Amino acid sequence: MRRTVAAMAAAVAAAAFPCAAAAQAPAAPEPSAAVLAKYAAALQAVEAPKFVRFEYSVEQVGQRNIVQTHRVYRSGTRERDEILSVDGQSLPNPSVRIVSHRVDRYGIAAVAPQVKDYVFTFAGARRTAGHVEYSFSTAPRAAEAPAFGVTGVVIDDRRYLPSGVLFSMAAHGLKAGGRLTYAPQDRYWMIAEATVTARSAAGTVSRERIAWSRYAFPSALPDATFVAPRPLPTSTP
């Protein structure tokens, strides 16, 4: 994966909270302390897939304009990233990049704020699609504000993991904020979308959206998956 604005912010999670007043509040929401206790336990038990295949599309406008579709295979820290299309045009021979020590910056365990590191303030609850989401604003416990940090989290009562992580950051001359959206995929809790708006020191505004799809969790991936393809032979005239 190339280092885009969203990738820079993926290790954290501003955007506005979903408006709790705009949706019907649950008749008997759980106490916020109970929700946070279940959230902390869920984070401790969360499982990352050993093998995963997925696709993602990235669109960026502003300082750089990018429109690409990728297919990714991942096993542990090994990753194969294939670029399938650029600017809406399919590539007859996908560009392949093999990475040996890839850290999943979007993994929920890496992104979700920990109670020991943040103060959580209850902001509301709402019903959506047959389940309940609890919104909390978050503030770092450290005396000195970090260069980037999570500003809020939306906890889904299906598994008590975040369906939304809200963030702001300032790094490399950029000030940015956005939202990471998560959803259940099989027995895993996976990234679904990232939206980021960034402003450079010169005032240039960039906006980016990444959308993940076509998740699959095979029982194994062959070692050849993570071997760079050999260049095609060329004929000598």
SVG drawing of the C-alpha trace seen along z (x, -y; Angstrom):
<svg xmlns="http://www.w3.org/2000/svg" viewBox="-38 -29 56 53">
<polyline fill="none" stroke="black" stroke-width="0.4" points="0.0,0.0 1.3,-3.4 1.5,-6.0 -1.6,-8.2 -3.1,-10.8 -5.4,-8.1 -2.5,-5.7 -0.6,-8.4 -3.6,-8.7 -4.5,-5.1 -2.6,-4.4 -5.0,-6.8 -8.5,-7.7 -12.3,-15.4 -15.3,-14.4 -18.6,-15.1 -20.3,-12.4 -23.4,-10.7 -26.2,-12.8 -27.8,-10.9 -30.8,-13.3 -31.6,-12.5 -32.2,-8.9 -34.6,-7.2 -32.9,-6.5 -33.1,-3.0 -35.8,-2.5 -33.3,-1.2 -29.7,-1.8 -27.0,-0.2 -25.1,-2.3 -22.1,-3.9 -19.8,-2.3 -21.1,1.1 -20.5,0.4 -16.9,-0.7 -16.2,2.4 -17.5,4.6 -15.5,2.5 -12.3,3.0 -12.9,6.7 -13.7,7.0 -10.5,5.2 -8.5,7.7 -10.1,10.6 -10.3,9.3 -8.8,11.6 -7.0,10.7 -7.3,13.0 -4.2,15.1 -4.8,15.1 -7.0,12.5 -7.7,11.4 -9.5,8.2 -9.8,5.3 -9.8,1.6 -10.3,-1.5 -8.7,-4.9 -9.7,-8.3 -7.7,-11.4 -8.2,-14.9 -6.2,-18.0 -2.4,-18.1 -2.4,-14.8 -5.1,-13.2 -5.3,-9.4 -7.9,-6.9 -6.8,-3.3 -8.2,0.2 -6.0,2.7 -6.2,6.4 -4.3,7.4 -3.3,10.8 -1.9,10.8 -0.4,13.5 1.0,12.2 3.3,9.4 3.7,10.5 1.7,8.7 1.1,8.8 -0.5,5.6 -1.7,5.7 -2.9,2.5 -5.8,3.6 -6.8,0.2 -5.7,-3.4 -7.9,-6.3 -10.7,-3.9 -8.6,-1.9 -8.0,1.8 -4.3,2.8 -3.8,5.8 -0.9,6.9 -1.5,5.7 1.4,4.0 2.6,6.1 4.3,5.0 5.6,7.5 6.2,6.3 7.8,8.6 7.2,6.6 3.8,4.9 2.1,3.6 -1.7,3.5 -2.2,-0.2 -6.0,0.3 -6.3,3.3 -8.9,2.4 -6.6,3.4 -4.0,0.9 -6.5,-1.9 -9.1,-1.7 -8.5,-4.0 -7.6,-2.3 -9.4,-3.3 -6.0,-3.6 -4.8,-6.2 -8.0,-8.2 -10.8,-9.8 -14.2,-8.7 -17.2,-11.0 -20.6,-9.5 -22.2,-11.5 -25.4,-9.5 -26.9,-6.3 -29.0,-5.4 -30.6,-2.5 -29.4,-1.6 -30.2,1.4 -31.5,3.4 -28.6,2.7 -27.4,-0.1 -24.4,-2.3 -22.9,-4.3 -21.0,-7.5 -18.1,-8.7 -15.9,-11.7 -12.3,-11.0 -9.4,-13.1 -5.9,-11.9 -4.9,-11.4 -1.3,-12.7 -0.7,-16.3 0.8,-17.1 -1.6,-16.8 -0.2,-14.3 0.5,-15.3 -2.4,-13.0 -5.1,-11.3 -8.5,-9.8 -11.3,-12.4 -14.2,-10.0 -15.4,-6.4 -18.7,-4.8 -19.2,-1.4 -21.4,1.2 -23.4,3.4 -23.1,6.4 -19.5,7.1 -18.7,4.0 -16.1,2.9 -15.9,-0.4 -18.0,-0.9 -16.4,-4.4 -13.2,-5.9 -12.8,-9.7 -9.4,-11.3 -7.3,-14.4 -3.7,-14.7 -0.9,-17.2 2.3,-15.8 4.6,-16.4 3.1,-19.9 -0.4,-18.5 -3.4,-19.0 -6.0,-16.4 -9.2,-14.9 -11.5,-12.1 -13.2,-8.9 -12.4,-5.2 -15.5,-2.9 -15.5,0.8 -17.9,3.6 -18.1,7.4 -16.8,9.7 -17.2,13.3 -16.0,13.6 -13.6,10.7 -14.0,6.9 -12.6,5.2 -12.0,1.8 -14.7,0.8 -14.0,-2.9 -11.6,-5.7 -12.4,-9.4 -9.8,-12.1 -9.6,-15.8 -6.1,-17.4 -4.8,-20.9 -1.1,-21.6 0.9,-24.5 0.4,-26.3 -3.3,-26.0 -3.9,-23.2 -6.8,-21.0 -6.8,-17.3 -9.6,-14.9 -9.3,-11.1 -11.7,-8.2 -10.6,-4.5 -13.3,-1.7 -12.5,1.9 -14.6,4.8 -14.5,8.5 -13.1,9.8 -12.2,13.5 -10.4,15.5 -8.8,18.6 -7.3,21.3 -3.9,20.7 -2.1,18.8 0.7,20.5 4.2,19.1 4.3,18.2 1.8,15.5 4.5,13.5 7.2,14.0 7.6,11.1 6.7,12.0 9.6,12.3 9.6,9.8 8.3,11.1 11.1,12.2 11.8,9.9 12.6,11.0 15.8,9.9 15.2,8.6"/>
</svg>
